[in-house]
């Protein structure tokens, strides 16, 4: 249970960091509405949550807590489903987002090592 707690803390830390990056990128002085800005920041947070789950469970990660493909896919599915709920996507969009999140989570560091903020 402690590994899951550590992984959640790491994923939430990544979500907060990417959300802050989203705030800095789409800050209010760029003349966007608050609703759009919150959706943008929430989307960045979901992406950060996905990255945090990958870094927590991928064997190639320097921040690895434990190696677990089901853990990565679970975090990918959770991040994509929260993203689809934020944007109020129809059922087809939710299913596609879930599939993409699971695949990205499963592939893990194969693609995540190229993400650079």
Buried (B, 14 or more C-beta within 10 A) or exposed (E): EEEBEBBBEBBBBBBBBBBBBBBEEBEEEEEEEEEEBBBBBBBBBBBBBBBBBBBBBBEEBEBBBEEBBEBBBBBBBBBBBBBBEBBEBEEEEBEBBBEBBBBBBBBBBEEBEEEEE
